[in-house]
Amino acid sequence: MGVPSQEVEGEMPAKKGRLDQGYHAPAPEPASENAVQPVISNMSDYTITELLGQSDDGKVVFTRGVISGLEGPAVVLFETNSINLERVKLFLSELSVVKLTMNNDIFNIFQLDPPTGTNSIKTTVIHPATQKLINKFTTKPSYFVTETPQIYQTITKPYILNHLGDHKWVYNILEGRAEQDRILCKNEDENEGFVLAADLKWDMTTVENMYCLAIVKRRDIYSIRDLNQSHLPMLRNLQETCLATIKEKFGIPRSLVRVYFHYQPAYYHLHIHFAHMRYQAGAPVIGKSVAVNDVLQNIALSSEYYKNATLVYYIKDGHALSVELDKHKLVVRE
């Protein structure tokens, strides 16, 4: 999404549908026989088979492995201030205490208290992990693709339509079944509604690491390719409402918030990123990030701008879409 940092300008559009900025999730139900059972209860049940990679800041290690008694691979992420694979192996002890703090479909977040007496470690367990997710966390080179409208229609769009079943976790958020304690505001309108949720990478405390996602309710808008002038009221209202909510709840002015799309996105259900200017992981990436204000301006000038545009983006080697593009020699590796 080249993205300049941006301040949002212009007047506040009329709000659509029922907006509840003071939304609070209902109190959790008492534990019952229907309560979610943790995918792992003891870290000694997890065996690492491969180190997939590490975050750029060195604070997260991505591993692949197997969980005793369960079929299929798992991807487990260990996050702390200073971490490496040898230290991670010390956590895989029956003396480590794990507590489930979030479950959404195949995604689980645990608080891990290692026997070494160090601070708790945020541990994300994804099971069963699809090949797509394994590739996502595997360190591989990325290459440029020049996607013409014809390439989009003949290769990218069929790929998108074949992968819409990967969105159960998104629908769980939209339909109130998961992560409701992280929702900051929502609009219930069926055509122009959305939810703004704190991303799981943010602790909702460290203001400089603010990172939120606004997910639209409609399921027929997959990416910026589908946007036109009819979507302008929804997008303008969403942006203004979310920026106002972030300012109200966390005191962050709009001048310190990056607002952008990704293309290609990680999943094909329209969503917008809101990140603090100082949050390095949320910094714009050439060949991936597209400023929302640029999108608004482009479709205001030409309703079919993104339908007719040639878009250049990075794609990771081994990505399922990259494989399809490779068949037609469309990935530039020189």
Residue frames as qw, qx, qy, qz and C-alpha x, y, z in Angstrom:
[[0.000, 0.895, 0.446, 0.000, 0.00, 0.00, 0.00],
 [0.373, 0.151, -0.319, 0.858, 4.19, 4.29, -1.75],
 [0.343, -0.770, -0.532, -0.073, 2.30, 5.63, 1.16],
 [0.136, 0.500, -0.271, 0.811, 2.93, 9.11, 2.49],
 [0.164, -0.350, -0.728, 0.566, 2.12, 9.72, 6.10],
 [0.085, -0.494, -0.479, -0.720, -1.17, 11.55, 6.18],
 [0.158, 0.210, 0.527, -0.809, -3.41, 13.83, 8.12],
 [0.122, 0.520, 0.816, 0.221, -7.07, 13.36, 7.38],
 [0.059, 0.175, 0.051, -0.982, -8.80, 16.50, 6.21],
 [0.299, -0.268, -0.641, -0.655, -12.33, 17.44, 5.24],
 [0.499, -0.289, 0.235, -0.782, -15.62, 17.68, 6.99],
 [0.279, -0.028, 0.921, -0.269, -17.23, 14.92, 8.94],
 [0.371, -0.115, -0.656, -0.646, -19.77, 13.09, 6.75],
 [0.706, -0.281, 0.094, -0.643, -23.15, 12.06, 8.06],
 [0.221, -0.272, 0.922, -0.165, -23.02, 8.85, 10.06],
 [0.633, 0.029, -0.559, -0.534, -24.76, 5.78, 8.78],
 [0.727, -0.204, -0.655, -0.038, -26.66, 3.22, 10.77],
 [0.641, -0.757, -0.051, -0.117, -26.34, 2.73, 14.52],
 [0.514, 0.507, -0.485, 0.493, -22.95, 3.70, 15.80],
 [0.719, -0.685, -0.102, -0.062, -21.93, 2.82, 19.33],
 [0.401, 0.659, -0.476, 0.421, -18.56, 4.29, 20.18],
 [0.363, -0.529, 0.572, -0.511, -19.04, 3.38, 23.80],
 [0.893, 0.013, -0.361, -0.269, -19.57, -0.27, 22.96],
 [0.252, -0.515, 0.774, -0.270, -18.50, -2.69, 25.63],
 [0.487, 0.051, -0.848, -0.205, -18.50, -6.45, 25.28],
 [0.759, -0.481, -0.145, -0.415, -20.97, -8.32, 27.46],
 [0.430, -0.596, 0.640, -0.224, -19.59, -9.87, 30.63],
 [0.346, 0.283, -0.876, -0.178, -18.11, -13.30, 29.96],
 [0.840, -0.262, -0.241, -0.411, -20.32, -16.27, 30.68],
 [0.602, -0.538, 0.570, -0.157, -19.36, -18.56, 33.54],
 [0.098, 0.372, -0.893, -0.232, -17.28, -21.57, 32.51],
 [0.825, 0.096, 0.279, -0.482, -19.44, -24.44, 31.32],
 [0.755, -0.009, 0.631, 0.181, -19.21, -27.71, 29.49],
 [0.612, 0.714, 0.286, 0.185, -19.37, -25.70, 26.25],
 [0.184, -0.907, 0.252, 0.284, -16.37, -23.54, 27.18],
 [0.639, 0.669, -0.379, 0.007, -13.47, -23.56, 24.71],
 [0.896, -0.358, 0.152, 0.212, -10.95, -26.24, 25.55],
 [0.069, -0.830, 0.445, 0.330, -7.34, -25.05, 25.13],
 [0.821, 0.485, -0.288, -0.090, -5.58, -26.55, 22.12],
 [0.628, 0.269, -0.587, 0.435, -2.61, -27.12, 24.41],
 [0.622, -0.748, -0.128, -0.194, -2.51, -27.47, 28.19],
 [0.708, -0.575, 0.264, 0.315, 1.17, -28.20, 28.71],
 [0.300, 0.843, -0.357, -0.269, 4.06, -26.75, 26.71],
 [0.359, -0.397, 0.832, 0.149, 5.90, -30.06, 26.89],
 [0.682, 0.391, 0.611, -0.095, 3.26, -31.36, 24.44],
 [0.492, 0.856, -0.035, -0.151, 4.66, -29.08, 21.72],
 [0.742, -0.214, 0.401, 0.493, 7.65, -30.23, 19.68],
 [0.228, 0.820, -0.209, -0.481, 9.40, -27.76, 17.38],
 [0.840, 0.207, 0.431, 0.257, 10.22, -29.24, 13.98],
 [0.519, 0.448, 0.244, 0.686, 11.32, -26.05, 12.21],
 [0.173, -0.589, -0.171, 0.770, 12.30, -22.47, 12.94],
 [0.446, 0.714, 0.497, 0.210, 10.29, -20.47, 10.42],
 [0.327, 0.596, 0.032, 0.733, 11.73, -17.03, 11.13],
 [0.369, -0.469, -0.439, 0.671, 11.88, -14.07, 13.45],
 [0.123, 0.940, 0.319, -0.022, 10.32, -10.61, 13.50],
 [0.482, 0.686, -0.093, 0.537, 12.43, -7.69, 12.27],
 [0.233, -0.795, 0.289, -0.480, 12.75, -6.31, 15.80],
 [0.391, 0.285, -0.830, 0.276, 13.85, -9.69, 17.17],
 [0.376, -0.213, 0.533, -0.727, 11.03, -9.86, 19.68],
 [0.849, 0.117, 0.247, -0.453, 8.99, -12.69, 18.12],
 [0.107, -0.325, 0.903, 0.259, 10.16, -16.16, 17.09],
 [0.783, 0.214, -0.098, -0.575, 8.01, -18.09, 14.57],
 [0.206, -0.303, 0.930, 0.015, 8.12, -21.88, 14.89],
 [0.762, 0.063, -0.391, -0.512, 6.47, -24.86, 13.25],
 [0.067, -0.283, 0.915, -0.281, 5.83, -28.08, 15.11],
 [0.549, -0.264, -0.720, -0.332, 3.41, -30.72, 16.29],
 [0.451, -0.398, 0.409, -0.687, 1.18, -30.96, 19.36],
 [0.007, 0.085, -0.989, 0.121, 0.96, -34.34, 21.05],
 [0.269, 0.380, 0.824, -0.323, -2.38, -36.02, 20.42],
 [0.413, 0.724, 0.190, -0.518, -3.44, -33.65, 17.62],
 [0.703, 0.317, 0.490, 0.407, -3.25, -34.16, 13.88],
 [0.373, 0.840, 0.189, 0.347, -1.72, -31.62, 11.54],
 [0.529, 0.176, -0.232, 0.797, 1.02, -29.02, 11.96],
 [0.267, -0.884, -0.329, 0.197, 0.95, -26.10, 14.35],
 [0.391, 0.551, -0.115, 0.728, 2.55, -22.68, 14.12],
 [0.540, -0.725, -0.343, 0.257, 3.54, -21.20, 17.48],
 [0.283, 0.715, -0.102, 0.631, 4.79, -17.64, 18.02],
 [0.621, -0.517, -0.367, 0.461, 6.73, -16.70, 21.16],
 [0.184, 0.786, 0.079, 0.585, 6.91, -12.99, 21.95],
 [0.580, -0.719, -0.171, 0.343, 9.09, -11.23, 24.50],
 [0.012, 0.959, -0.171, -0.227, 11.64, -8.43, 24.59],
 [0.123, 0.658, -0.725, -0.161, 14.67, -10.58, 23.83],
 [0.870, 0.013, 0.429, -0.243, 14.25, -14.06, 22.44],
 [0.301, 0.507, -0.735, -0.335, 15.96, -16.76, 20.38],
 [0.806, 0.005, -0.501, -0.315, 15.33, -20.40, 19.56],
 [0.477, 0.102, -0.768, 0.415, 17.53, -21.75, 22.37],
 [0.179, -0.069, 0.498, -0.846, 15.59, -19.69, 24.90],
 [0.693, -0.020, -0.203, -0.692, 12.29, -20.84, 23.40],
 [0.679, 0.050, -0.731, -0.036, 13.26, -24.48, 23.95],
 [0.144, 0.074, -0.725, 0.669, 13.53, -23.74, 27.68],
 [0.484, -0.033, 0.163, -0.859, 9.83, -22.80, 27.66],
 [0.743, 0.038, -0.512, -0.429, 8.78, -26.24, 26.39],
 [0.150, 0.168, -0.865, 0.449, 8.66, -27.70, 29.86],
 [0.430, -0.508, -0.728, -0.167, 5.89, -29.38, 31.80],
 [0.358, -0.455, -0.457, 0.675, 6.70, -26.83, 34.51],
 [0.011, -0.059, -0.206, -0.977, 5.62, -23.93, 32.27],
 [0.218, 0.511, 0.702, -0.445, 2.13, -22.67, 33.09],
 [0.020, 0.140, 0.526, 0.839, -0.10, -21.71, 30.16],
 [0.219, 0.517, 0.607, -0.563, -3.39, -19.82, 30.38],
 [0.265, 0.471, 0.644, 0.542, -5.70, -19.32, 27.40],
 [0.020, -0.456, -0.241, 0.856, -6.55, -15.62, 26.99],
 [0.483, 0.497, -0.097, -0.714, -8.14, -15.60, 23.50],
 [0.439, 0.084, 0.860, 0.247, -9.59, -18.08, 21.03],
 [0.521, 0.579, 0.008, -0.627, -10.90, -17.32, 17.56],
 [0.867, 0.419, -0.198, -0.186, -11.24, -20.30, 15.23],
 [0.914, 0.114, -0.225, 0.319, -7.74, -21.78, 14.77],
 [0.280, 0.590, -0.316, 0.689, -6.05, -18.85, 16.52],
 [0.704, -0.622, -0.336, 0.074, -5.26, -19.10, 20.24],
 [0.201, 0.691, -0.378, 0.583, -3.33, -16.74, 22.50],
 [0.788, -0.433, -0.400, 0.177, -1.85, -17.95, 25.76],
 [0.184, -0.865, 0.379, -0.273, -0.06, -16.33, 28.66],
 [0.891, 0.079, -0.390, 0.220, 2.98, -18.53, 29.23],
 [0.388, -0.834, 0.341, -0.197, 4.76, -18.39, 32.59],
 [0.730, 0.376, -0.551, 0.147, 8.09, -20.23, 32.20],
 [0.827, -0.474, -0.250, 0.169, 9.74, -22.11, 35.09],
 [0.601, 0.247, -0.172, 0.741, 12.79, -19.82, 34.80],
 [0.284, -0.653, -0.426, 0.559, 10.95, -17.10, 36.74],
 [0.165, -0.020, 0.284, 0.944, 11.11, -14.60, 33.89],
 [0.392, 0.264, 0.160, -0.867, 8.18, -12.43, 32.84],
 [0.669, 0.380, 0.605, -0.204, 5.10, -13.92, 31.19],
 [0.131, -0.240, 0.655, 0.705, 5.41, -14.55, 27.47],
 [0.653, 0.422, 0.111, -0.619, 2.66, -13.97, 24.93],
 [0.259, -0.165, 0.907, 0.288, 2.36, -17.22, 22.99],
 [0.642, 0.355, -0.059, -0.677, 0.19, -17.59, 19.89],
 [0.388, -0.069, 0.912, 0.114, -0.78, -21.11, 18.86],
 [0.582, 0.370, -0.229, -0.687, -2.31, -21.66, 15.41],
 [0.123, -0.112, 0.983, 0.074, -3.72, -25.14, 14.90],
 [0.806, 0.061, 0.402, 0.431, -4.30, -26.71, 12.50],
 [0.059, -0.698, 0.245, 0.670, -1.97, -24.44, 10.52],
 [0.760, 0.607, 0.229, -0.042, -2.65, -24.27, 6.81],
 [0.729, 0.115, 0.211, 0.641, 0.18, -24.13, 4.31],
 [0.160, 0.808, 0.184, 0.537, -0.79, -20.52, 3.63],
 [0.467, -0.871, 0.058, -0.140, -0.22, -19.61, 7.28],
 [0.838, -0.296, 0.197, 0.413, 3.03, -21.58, 7.45],
 [0.565, 0.450, 0.221, 0.655, 4.26, -19.63, 4.41],
 [0.105, -0.922, -0.135, -0.346, 3.17, -16.35, 6.03],
 [0.552, -0.806, 0.214, -0.005, 5.53, -16.86, 8.96],
 [0.871, -0.030, 0.243, 0.427, 8.38, -18.38, 6.96],
 [0.118, -0.781, 0.256, 0.557, 11.27, -16.07, 6.07],
 [0.661, 0.319, 0.548, 0.402, 11.45, -15.95, 2.28],
 [0.171, -0.182, 0.237, 0.939, 12.35, -13.31, -0.33],
 [0.399, 0.691, 0.487, -0.355, 9.63, -11.17, -1.93],
 [0.352, 0.043, 0.554, 0.754, 9.42, -10.16, -5.58],
 [0.273, 0.374, 0.034, -0.886, 7.62, -7.53, -7.62],
 [0.332, 0.418, 0.820, 0.208, 4.52, -8.26, -9.69],
 [0.174, 0.186, -0.159, -0.954, 3.01, -5.85, -12.21],
 [0.258, 0.384, 0.876, -0.135, -0.69, -6.69, -12.19],
 [0.161, -0.044, -0.402, -0.900, -2.66, -5.38, -15.17],
 [0.634, 0.041, 0.234, -0.736, -6.48, -5.39, -15.12],
 [0.797, 0.222, -0.459, -0.323, -6.38, -8.46, -17.36],
 [0.404, 0.224, -0.823, 0.331, -4.03, -10.33, -15.00],
 [0.299, -0.095, 0.577, -0.754, -6.32, -9.44, -12.10],
 [0.748, 0.128, 0.008, -0.651, -9.40, -10.75, -13.89],
 [0.821, 0.270, -0.467, -0.187, -7.83, -13.97, -15.19],
 [0.605, 0.165, -0.682, 0.377, -5.49, -14.96, -12.34],
 [0.044, 0.173, -0.572, 0.801, -5.88, -12.92, -9.14],
 [0.578, -0.137, 0.097, -0.798, -9.67, -12.75, -8.92],
 [0.850, -0.039, -0.469, -0.237, -10.19, -16.52, -9.46],
 [0.488, 0.132, -0.690, 0.517, -7.56, -17.09, -6.76],
 [0.212, -0.193, 0.387, -0.877, -9.47, -14.75, -4.40],
 [0.738, -0.107, -0.135, -0.653, -12.80, -16.48, -5.03],
 [0.812, 0.036, -0.583, 0.014, -11.19, -19.84, -4.26],
 [0.450, 0.063, -0.621, 0.639, -9.92, -18.65, -0.87],
 [0.349, -0.503, -0.016, -0.790, -12.98, -17.00, 0.66],
 [0.819, -0.382, -0.409, -0.125, -13.44, -19.96, 3.01],
 [0.605, 0.087, -0.462, 0.642, -10.42, -18.78, 5.02],
 [0.043, -0.455, 0.089, -0.885, -12.38, -16.00, 6.74],
 [0.573, -0.530, -0.621, -0.064, -14.21, -17.71, 9.59],
 [0.479, -0.339, -0.392, 0.708, -12.19, -15.77, 12.16],
 [0.008, 0.108, 0.131, 0.985, -13.22, -12.48, 10.49],
 [0.468, -0.425, -0.517, -0.577, -16.89, -13.42, 10.58],
 [0.581, -0.422, -0.620, 0.317, -16.54, -14.43, 14.24],
 [0.245, -0.190, -0.222, 0.924, -15.51, -10.85, 15.04],
 [0.208, -0.151, -0.318, -0.913, -18.23, -9.25, 12.91],
 [0.598, -0.369, -0.565, -0.431, -20.94, -11.51, 14.32],
 [0.450, -0.649, 0.277, -0.547, -19.96, -11.09, 17.96],
 [0.969, -0.160, -0.180, -0.047, -18.53, -14.56, 18.59],
 [0.817, -0.129, -0.107, 0.552, -14.90, -13.65, 19.30],
 [0.464, 0.077, -0.046, 0.881, -12.60, -10.79, 20.35],
 [0.122, -0.817, -0.449, -0.340, -15.49, -8.62, 21.49],
 [0.517, -0.751, -0.148, 0.383, -13.43, -7.16, 24.34],
 [0.479, -0.226, 0.295, 0.796, -11.12, -5.59, 21.71],
 [0.213, 0.650, 0.542, 0.489, -13.83, -3.78, 19.74],
 [0.232, -0.201, -0.200, 0.930, -13.49, 0.00, 20.06],
 [0.416, 0.382, 0.148, -0.812, -16.51, 1.09, 18.01],
 [0.277, 0.185, 0.891, 0.308, -18.94, -0.35, 15.51],
 [0.424, 0.252, -0.116, -0.862, -21.58, 0.66, 12.98],
 [0.520, 0.116, 0.823, -0.197, -24.43, -1.84, 12.55],
 [0.585, 0.568, -0.066, -0.575, -25.61, -0.74, 9.08],
 [0.877, 0.093, 0.464, 0.082, -25.65, -3.78, 6.78],
 [0.681, 0.666, 0.136, 0.273, -24.31, -1.90, 3.74],
 [0.282, 0.785, -0.249, 0.492, -21.99, 0.66, 5.30],
 [0.704, -0.685, 0.116, -0.144, -21.28, -0.85, 8.71],
 [0.591, 0.475, -0.552, 0.348, -17.93, -1.86, 10.20],
 [0.737, -0.657, -0.103, 0.117, -16.14, -2.69, 13.41],
 [0.265, 0.766, -0.469, 0.352, -12.92, -1.12, 14.66],
 [0.912, -0.402, -0.080, 0.033, -10.91, -3.60, 16.72],
 [0.228, -0.807, 0.542, 0.047, -7.55, -3.44, 18.43],
 [0.747, 0.389, -0.536, -0.055, -5.22, -5.82, 16.62],
 [0.913, -0.390, -0.113, 0.047, -3.94, -8.72, 18.69],
 [0.695, 0.261, -0.215, 0.634, -0.39, -7.47, 18.23],
 [0.013, -0.562, 0.183, -0.807, -1.25, -4.42, 20.37],
 [0.330, -0.210, -0.797, 0.460, -1.55, -4.60, 24.15],
 [0.186, -0.782, -0.461, -0.376, -4.00, -1.63, 24.18],
 [0.541, -0.754, -0.162, 0.334, -1.71, 0.06, 26.70],
 [0.479, -0.333, 0.285, 0.761, 1.44, 1.22, 24.91],
 [0.374, 0.788, 0.222, -0.435, 0.09, 4.19, 22.95],
 [0.088, 0.683, -0.532, -0.493, 3.07, 4.36, 20.55],
 [0.133, -0.110, 0.952, 0.252, 2.32, 0.79, 19.42],
 [0.561, 0.383, 0.405, -0.612, -1.33, 1.50, 18.62],
 [0.121, 0.165, -0.807, -0.554, -2.48, -0.78, 15.80],
 [0.533, 0.299, 0.583, -0.535, -6.16, -1.32, 14.93],
 [0.072, 0.087, 0.811, 0.574, -8.14, -2.80, 12.07],
 [0.516, 0.304, 0.231, -0.766, -11.47, -1.57, 10.74],
 [0.166, 0.064, 0.941, 0.287, -13.34, -4.44, 9.08],
 [0.448, 0.047, -0.184, -0.874, -16.36, -3.67, 6.90],
 [0.636, 0.062, 0.637, -0.431, -19.51, -5.74, 7.32],
 [0.761, 0.511, -0.102, -0.387, -20.09, -6.31, 3.61],
 [0.729, -0.254, 0.608, 0.183, -18.66, -9.55, 2.26],
 [0.720, 0.573, 0.348, 0.181, -18.59, -8.61, -1.42],
 [0.215, 0.934, -0.258, 0.118, -15.69, -6.13, -1.26],
 [0.953, -0.090, -0.092, 0.276, -12.44, -8.07, -1.32],
 [0.593, -0.237, 0.058, 0.767, -9.80, -5.37, -1.85],
 [0.034, 0.600, -0.030, -0.799, -9.22, -1.89, -3.27],
 [0.070, -0.001, 0.773, 0.630, -9.82, -3.41, -6.72],
 [0.054, -0.542, -0.829, -0.127, -13.54, -3.52, -5.90],
 [0.112, -0.617, -0.378, 0.681, -13.88, 0.07, -4.71],
 [0.215, 0.475, 0.462, 0.717, -15.71, 2.78, -6.67],
 [0.075, -0.327, 0.083, -0.938, -17.51, 6.06, -6.06],
 [0.653, -0.470, -0.394, -0.444, -20.52, 4.33, -4.51],
 [0.767, -0.309, -0.455, 0.329, -18.26, 3.36, -1.59],
 [0.271, 0.459, -0.214, 0.819, -17.06, 6.89, -0.82],
 [0.491, -0.625, 0.033, -0.606, -19.67, 7.67, 1.90],
 [0.929, -0.332, -0.164, 0.015, -18.87, 4.40, 3.70],
 [0.756, 0.148, -0.220, 0.598, -15.10, 4.91, 3.52],
 [0.081, 0.563, -0.150, 0.809, -15.23, 8.57, 4.59],
 [0.652, -0.590, -0.011, -0.476, -17.54, 7.83, 7.51],
 [0.941, -0.184, -0.205, 0.196, -15.43, 4.84, 8.57],
 [0.590, 0.299, -0.242, 0.710, -12.19, 6.84, 8.52],
 [0.137, -0.591, 0.130, -0.785, -13.60, 9.84, 10.38],
 [0.784, -0.505, -0.088, -0.350, -15.36, 7.71, 12.99],
 [0.916, -0.105, -0.231, 0.312, -12.34, 5.52, 13.67],
 [0.422, 0.392, -0.241, 0.781, -9.95, 8.47, 13.94],
 [0.369, -0.604, 0.072, -0.703, -12.35, 10.18, 16.35],
 [0.899, -0.386, -0.158, -0.133, -12.64, 7.00, 18.43],
 [0.797, 0.092, -0.270, 0.532, -8.87, 6.55, 18.62],
 [0.124, 0.504, -0.203, 0.830, -8.51, 10.18, 19.73],
 [0.595, -0.559, -0.024, -0.578, -11.28, 9.84, 22.32],
 [0.939, -0.315, -0.128, -0.045, -10.13, 6.56, 23.83],
 [0.858, -0.123, -0.031, 0.499, -6.34, 6.86, 23.62],
 [0.182, -0.888, 0.021, 0.421, -5.63, 10.57, 23.12],
 [0.533, -0.106, 0.536, 0.645, -3.87, 10.00, 19.79],
 [0.323, 0.669, 0.016, -0.670, -4.47, 12.88, 17.33],
 [0.828, 0.497, 0.254, -0.053, -5.15, 12.05, 13.68],
 [0.312, 0.864, -0.394, -0.020, -1.84, 13.66, 12.71],
 [0.209, -0.537, 0.812, -0.091, -0.11, 10.69, 14.41],
 [0.733, 0.120, 0.637, -0.207, -2.20, 7.96, 12.80],
 [0.086, 0.276, -0.751, -0.594, -1.37, 6.19, 9.55],
 [0.690, 0.306, 0.466, -0.461, -4.47, 4.98, 7.71],
 [0.233, 0.494, -0.686, -0.481, -3.93, 2.56, 4.85],
 [0.950, 0.150, 0.055, -0.267, -4.93, -0.54, 2.90],
 [0.407, -0.417, 0.749, 0.314, -2.67, -3.41, 1.89],
 [0.830, 0.487, 0.019, -0.272, -2.54, -4.72, -1.65],
 [0.602, -0.261, -0.688, -0.310, -2.30, -7.63, -1.84],
 [0.529, -0.561, 0.284, -0.570, -4.07, -7.91, 1.55],
 [0.114, -0.287, 0.924, -0.224, -3.44, -10.74, 3.98],
 [0.250, 0.351, 0.895, -0.117, -7.10, -11.78, 3.62],
 [0.011, -0.210, -0.531, -0.821, -9.73, -10.86, 1.05],
 [0.202, -0.777, -0.596, 0.010, -12.35, -9.09, 3.14],
 [0.240, 0.717, -0.017, 0.655, -12.03, -5.31, 2.98],
 [0.612, -0.678, -0.261, 0.311, -10.26, -3.88, 6.01],
 [0.248, 0.848, -0.135, 0.449, -8.29, -0.73, 6.83],
 [0.712, -0.156, -0.393, 0.560, -5.20, -0.41, 9.03],
 [0.173, -0.928, 0.027, -0.329, -4.84, 2.32, 11.67],
 [0.830, -0.131, -0.251, 0.480, -1.32, 2.54, 13.14],
 [0.319, -0.898, 0.013, 0.302, 0.54, 5.03, 15.29],
 [0.469, 0.841, -0.263, 0.065, 3.26, 6.90, 13.41],
 [0.146, -0.703, 0.676, -0.163, 5.86, 5.58, 15.86],
 [0.852, -0.082, 0.494, -0.152, 4.80, 1.93, 15.52],
 [0.029, -0.548, 0.695, 0.464, 7.56, 0.51, 13.33],
 [0.317, 0.120, 0.931, 0.138, 5.71, -2.68, 12.39],
 [0.352, 0.722, 0.563, -0.193, 2.91, -0.47, 11.07],
 [0.069, -0.612, 0.297, 0.730, 5.19, 1.66, 8.90],
 [0.715, 0.593, 0.016, -0.371, 4.20, 1.93, 5.22],
 [0.607, -0.217, 0.673, 0.363, 5.83, -0.58, 2.90],
 [0.347, 0.526, -0.400, -0.665, 6.45, 0.27, -0.75],
 [0.375, 0.150, -0.845, -0.350, 4.75, -2.33, -2.90],
 [0.253, -0.303, -0.903, 0.168, 2.19, -3.18, -0.22],
 [0.064, -0.555, -0.537, 0.632, 0.69, -0.12, 1.50],
 [0.092, 0.479, 0.472, 0.734, -1.84, 2.23, -0.11],
 [0.014, 0.113, 0.419, -0.901, -2.96, 5.34, 1.80],
 [0.178, 0.597, 0.766, -0.158, -6.71, 5.55, 2.30],
 [0.128, 0.765, 0.092, -0.624, -6.68, 9.22, 1.33],
 [0.003, 0.370, -0.674, -0.639, -5.02, 8.33, -1.98],
 [0.106, 0.281, 0.937, 0.179, -7.72, 5.73, -2.64],
 [0.144, 0.720, 0.537, -0.415, -10.48, 8.21, -1.82],
 [0.093, 0.679, -0.221, -0.694, -8.99, 10.79, -4.18],
 [0.058, -0.198, 0.829, 0.520, -8.46, 8.30, -7.00],
 [0.096, 0.422, 0.893, 0.122, -11.98, 6.88, -7.01],
 [0.118, 0.747, 0.341, -0.558, -13.46, 10.37, -6.59],
 [0.089, 0.568, -0.433, -0.695, -11.70, 11.33, -9.83],
 [0.515, 0.217, -0.680, -0.475, -12.56, 8.09, -11.62],
 [0.803, -0.247, 0.233, -0.490, -15.09, 5.62, -10.27],
 [0.994, 0.107, 0.006, 0.013, -13.39, 2.66, -11.96],
 [0.073, 0.851, -0.515, 0.066, -9.85, 3.77, -11.17],
 [0.401, -0.453, 0.790, -0.097, -8.84, 0.52, -9.44],
 [0.840, 0.299, 0.431, -0.137, -10.75, -1.65, -11.86],
 [0.680, 0.726, 0.000, 0.104, -8.66, -0.21, -14.71],
 [0.130, -0.885, 0.447, -0.021, -5.36, 0.46, -12.92],
 [0.815, 0.251, -0.464, 0.238, -2.14, -1.48, -13.28],
 [0.560, -0.776, 0.201, -0.206, -0.92, -2.14, -9.74],
 [0.583, 0.448, -0.610, 0.297, 2.62, -3.05, -8.73],
 [0.677, -0.621, 0.209, -0.334, 3.17, -4.98, -5.51],
 [0.054, 0.473, -0.866, 0.152, 5.53, -7.29, -3.65],
 [0.910, -0.168, -0.088, -0.368, 4.60, -10.91, -3.09],
 [0.470, -0.566, 0.675, -0.061, 6.44, -13.49, -1.00],
 [0.399, 0.338, -0.812, -0.260, 8.03, -16.43, -2.77],
 [0.138, -0.078, -0.974, 0.162, 5.91, -19.54, -2.20],
 [0.397, 0.255, 0.372, -0.799, 2.68, -17.60, -1.59],
 [0.529, 0.342, 0.776, 0.003, -0.19, -19.48, -3.23],
 [0.427, 0.858, 0.163, -0.236, -0.95, -16.51, -5.50],
 [0.057, -0.748, 0.568, 0.340, 2.75, -16.27, -6.38],
 [0.476, -0.063, 0.858, 0.180, 2.61, -19.89, -7.52],
 [0.521, 0.655, 0.544, -0.061, -0.28, -19.08, -9.88],
 [0.215, 0.931, -0.130, -0.263, 1.49, -15.99, -11.21],
 [0.337, -0.547, 0.701, 0.310, 4.68, -17.98, -11.69],
 [0.645, 0.273, 0.705, 0.108, 2.91, -20.30, -14.09],
 [0.461, 0.826, 0.295, 0.134, 2.58, -17.32, -16.43],
 [0.642, 0.101, -0.030, 0.760, 6.09, -15.95, -15.70],
 [0.059, -0.849, -0.242, -0.466, 4.65, -12.82, -14.10],
 [0.619, -0.761, -0.012, 0.192, 6.86, -12.66, -10.98],
 [0.427, 0.810, -0.300, 0.268, 9.97, -10.51, -11.57],
 [0.866, -0.456, 0.021, 0.203, 12.96, -12.27, -9.97],
 [0.685, 0.413, -0.049, 0.598, 15.82, -10.42, -11.67]]
